[in-house]
Amino acid sequence: MDRETLLKAFHPLPYFSLDSYMQLADEKRTSATVQLSRWERSGHIVRLKRGVYMTADFRNRHVSEPGFLPMVSAVIQPQSYTSTTFELQAHGILTEITYPVTAVCFKRTYEVANSLGDFLYQKIKPELYKGFDTFEYFGVPTHRATLAKALFDTLYLRPIPRESRTRSSDLAEELRLNLAEVSDQDREQFADYVEQSDSEKMRDILDNFRANVWRH
């Protein structure tokens, strides 16, 4: 099979691995790595993480779709769900522009950068690893936080000074959070996560929101 035909075989797939290329091309690891490096330098493929790639053809056809970046995030770290600022922006809650794709996992906090962007994974304790919906994007299970959980994760994982959490301080305004239109159901779910966290900080934040933006 010639190189062009090999590459086209991966065009319909959201990603492929070094091992899958080796099997299809019937090449040893060293020569396969060299070829993939050449394709990466020439712009024919994108390296998502070590040993995992996507064709430029697939990227160009799907990069503007809403599920594309969450899918890439799931490929990089399958045991994660997109959350915090990425999902708040998707829901129209965060008024400022953010650039990294932010996700939550229970292993460790780390960041992966590739030509598609920066992917930040923040660690949360296992009992709070919940509150997400699961979708499939080109066969890849993709997990995305609900609005309430994305709001909870953002505030739980972010250092917030005690003085900003008092009832006299408008924390939502300070953080540029558009919370006035959050539904009653989402407010209740947020309160449930606060209760489950057993966090004084989060209880202060909930009290602050109820005093300033969620008055009814």
C-alpha positions in Angstrom: 0.0 0.0 0.0 1.5 3.4 -1.0 1.8 6.3 1.5 -1.0 8.3 0.1 -3.4 5.4 0.3 -2.3 4.7 3.8 -3.0 8.2 4.9 -6.4 8.3 3.2 -7.4 5.2 5.2 -7.3 7.3 8.4 -9.3 10.3 7.0 -12.7 9.1 8.3 -11.3 8.4 11.8 -11.3 10.9 14.6 -7.9 9.6 15.7 -5.4 6.8 15.1 -2.4 5.4 17.0 1.1 4.6 16.1 0.3 1.0 16.7 -2.6 1.0 14.3 -0.4 2.7 11.6 2.3 0.0 12.2 -0.3 -2.7 11.7 -1.8 -1.3 8.5 1.6 -0.3 7.0 3.3 -3.5 8.2 6.2 -1.4 9.4 8.5 -1.6 12.4 8.2 1.0 15.1 11.2 3.0 14.1 10.3 3.5 10.4 6.6 4.1 11.4 7.7 6.8 13.8 9.8 8.5 11.1 7.0 8.5 8.6 4.5 9.9 11.1 7.0 12.6 12.0 7.3 13.5 8.3 3.5 13.7 7.9 3.3 15.9 11.0 6.0 18.3 9.8 4.3 18.5 6.4 0.9 19.3 8.0 -0.8 16.1 6.9 -1.5 14.9 10.4 -1.8 16.4 13.9 -0.3 14.9 17.0 -2.8 14.9 19.8 -0.5 13.3 22.4 2.4 10.9 22.3 1.6 8.1 19.8 -1.9 9.4 19.0 -2.7 11.4 15.8 -5.5 12.9 13.7 -5.4 13.6 10.0 -5.5 17.2 8.8 -8.4 16.1 6.6 -10.5 15.1 9.6 -9.6 18.3 11.4 -10.5 20.5 8.5 -13.9 18.9 8.0 -15.0 18.9 11.7 -13.0 21.5 13.6 -15.9 24.0 13.7 -18.4 21.4 15.1 -19.4 21.8 18.8 -18.4 18.3 19.7 -14.9 18.4 18.2 -12.8 19.9 21.0 -14.6 17.9 23.8 -13.9 14.7 21.7 -10.2 15.7 21.4 -10.1 16.3 25.2 -11.6 12.8 25.7 -9.0 11.2 23.4 -6.1 12.8 25.3 -7.6 11.8 28.7 -10.5 9.3 28.5 -11.2 9.4 32.2 -12.2 13.1 32.2 -15.1 15.4 31.4 -15.0 18.9 30.0 -16.0 21.4 32.6 -15.2 24.7 34.4 -14.6 27.7 32.1 -14.9 25.7 28.8 -18.5 24.6 29.6 -19.5 27.9 31.3 -18.6 29.7 28.1 -20.6 27.1 26.1 -23.6 27.8 28.3 -23.2 31.6 28.0 -22.4 32.0 31.8 -18.9 33.2 31.4 -18.8 36.6 29.7 -15.0 36.8 29.2 -13.3 34.9 26.4 -11.3 31.9 27.4 -9.0 29.8 25.2 -7.9 26.5 26.9 -10.2 23.5 26.8 -10.7 22.8 30.5 -11.6 19.4 31.9 -11.8 17.6 35.2 -10.2 14.2 36.1 -9.3 12.4 39.3 -5.7 11.4 38.5 -3.6 14.6 38.4 -3.5 18.2 37.3 -1.6 18.7 34.0 -1.7 20.4 30.6 -1.3 19.1 27.1 -0.6 21.5 24.2 -0.9 20.6 20.5 -1.7 22.4 17.3 -5.4 22.3 18.2 -5.0 24.2 21.4 -4.2 23.9 25.1 -6.0 21.2 27.1 -6.0 21.7 30.9 -7.0 18.8 33.2 -7.6 19.6 36.9 -7.8 17.0 39.5 -10.9 16.6 41.7 -11.5 14.1 44.5 -13.2 10.9 43.3 -16.5 11.4 45.2 -17.0 14.7 43.2 -16.2 13.1 39.9 -19.9 13.3 38.7 -22.4 15.6 37.1 -21.7 15.1 33.4 -23.6 13.9 30.4 -22.1 11.4 28.0 -22.2 11.7 24.2 -20.6 9.9 21.3 -18.8 11.8 18.7 -17.6 9.6 15.8 -17.7 6.7 18.2 -15.6 8.4 20.9 -17.4 8.6 24.3 -17.3 12.2 25.3 -18.2 13.5 28.7 -19.4 17.1 29.3 -20.4 18.7 32.6 -23.9 20.0 33.2 -24.2 23.7 33.7 -24.6 23.3 37.5 -21.5 21.0 37.8 -19.4 23.2 35.6 -20.2 26.2 37.8 -19.5 24.1 40.9 -16.2 22.8 39.5 -15.0 26.3 38.5 -15.5 27.7 42.0 -14.4 24.6 43.9 -11.1 24.4 42.0 -10.4 28.1 42.0 -8.9 29.9 45.0 -11.4 32.6 46.2 -10.4 34.9 49.1 -12.7 34.8 52.1 -13.5 38.5 51.7 -14.9 37.9 48.2 -17.3 35.3 49.6 -19.1 37.5 52.1 -22.8 38.5 51.5 -21.7 42.1 51.0 -19.5 41.2 48.1 -21.0 40.5 44.7 -18.9 37.5 43.7 -20.8 36.8 40.5 -20.0 40.4 39.3 -16.4 40.1 40.4 -15.9 36.9 38.4 -17.9 38.1 35.4 -20.5 35.3 35.8 -23.9 35.8 34.1 -25.9 33.9 36.7 -29.2 35.8 36.7 -30.8 33.6 34.1 -29.7 30.3 35.6 -32.8 28.1 36.0 -34.2 27.0 39.3 -33.3 23.4 38.5 -29.7 24.3 37.9 -29.6 26.4 41.1 -30.9 23.4 43.1 -28.4 21.1 41.5 -25.6 23.5 42.3 -26.8 23.6 45.9 -26.8 19.8 46.0 -23.1 19.6 44.9 -22.3 22.2 47.5 -23.9 20.1 50.2 -22.1 16.9 48.9 -18.7 18.7 49.0 -19.0 19.6 52.7 -16.9 22.7 51.9 -17.2 25.9 54.0 -15.9 27.8 51.0 -18.6 26.5 48.7 -21.3 27.1 51.4 -20.1 30.7 51.6 -20.3 31.0 47.8 -23.8 29.6 47.6 -24.9 32.0 50.4 -23.3 34.9 48.4 -25.2 34.0 45.2 -28.5 33.7 47.1 -27.9 37.1 48.6 -26.9 38.9 45.4 -28.2 37.2 42.3 -30.6 34.3 43.3 -32.9 36.2 45.6 -36.1 34.3 44.9 
